């Protein structure tokens, strides 16, 4: 099976030695996205809702570059610095999956890159 690295200027550049996503066969694996502005590479200002919106916009850009959409997502992992933010994150996240939401794990972690309050990665199927 071959794999292809995905890159788009519409999402933040990788802040380490990794790809924004990898397409392997008919699967798309996104790297975790944090609330970085793709134009400035800086964390956005705002509450957890604004940060979740930015993460979802970043993921949408990566998915589009890979030739899929949120409708093709089959698994999500959400990392939060505070599970107290779960309801707000869930509300914003859920808007992208109005029907047939993917399987998902949500975990609280001690810290995330650049002091982010959340990070989300996805797995999608190219149909």
N, C-alpha and C positions, 0 to 999 in steps of 0.2 A: 504494500500500500504506500502510495506517495503522500506527502504532505506539502501544504503551501502556507507560507506566512502571509498574514493579512496586515495591511497598514493603510490608515487614512489620516489625512490632516484634520478631519472633522472630529477627531477624538484626541485626547492627550497623548503625547509621545510616551513611549515606555521610559520609566525612570530607572531601568536596570536592564540586564541582558535577557530580555524576553520579547515576544511578539505581542501585538495587540490581540491577535487571535491566530489560531492554526486551523486550517481545514485539513482533515485526515479522512479520506474516503468521502462519505456523505455526512460526516460529523463536523460541526464547528465548535471549537472550544475557545471561549473568550478568556483573556486574562482578566483578573479582577480590576474593576474600575473604581476609583475614588473620586470625590468631587473636585477634580481639577478642571479649570477652564482650558480648553484646548488651544486657545489663542495665546494665553499668557503663561500656561503651565503652572499657575498658582492656584491654591485652594480658594474656592469661592467663599464669599461672605454669606451669612444667613444661617437660619435655623436648620434643624434636621430635615424638614420638609424640602427646603430649597436645595440642600445638599443631596437628598435622594433624587430630586428632579434632575440635577446635573449628572448624577451617576447614570440614571436611566437614559438621558440624552446621549451621554458618551457611549453607552452600550448600544443604543439604536444605531449610532454612526458606525460602530464596529460591525454589527450584524449586517447592516446595509452593504458595507464594503465586502463582506463575505458572501453576499447574495442571498441572505435570509432576513426574516423579520421576527418580531416577538412571537408571532403565531407559530413559528417553527421551533421555539424553545421547549426543551423537554426536561431540563434540570437547571435549578438555580441554587446558588449558595450565597447567603447573606451573612456578612460578618459585621457585627456592631460593637462599638466600644461600651455601650450601655443598653441593656435590654429594656430599660425604661423608655427608650426611643422606639420600641417595637411597633406600637400601634400607629405612630406617624409614618414610619418607614413602610409598614404594611399597606397603609392607605394609598400612598403615592405609587408604590410598586404595583399594587393590584389594578391600578388604572390601565396598565400596559397588558394585562391578562384578563379581560372581561369574561372570556369563556375558556374552558379547558386549560386552566392554569397548569404550569409545569410542576413536577415534583420539586421539593425545595427543602433545604436545611437552613436554619438560622442559628448562629452561635454568637455568644458574647466572647470577645477576645480582650486581652490586656492592652494591646496597642495595635495601631495600624500605621502604614507608611504616612509620613508627613503630618502625623497627628490627626488624620481623618477620623470621622466618627462612624463611617461605614464604608464597606467595600462589597461589591457584588460581582460574581462571575456567572457565566451561563454556558450551557451546552445546547446546541440546536442541531436539527437534522435538515440537510439540504434535500428537498423533495424533487 
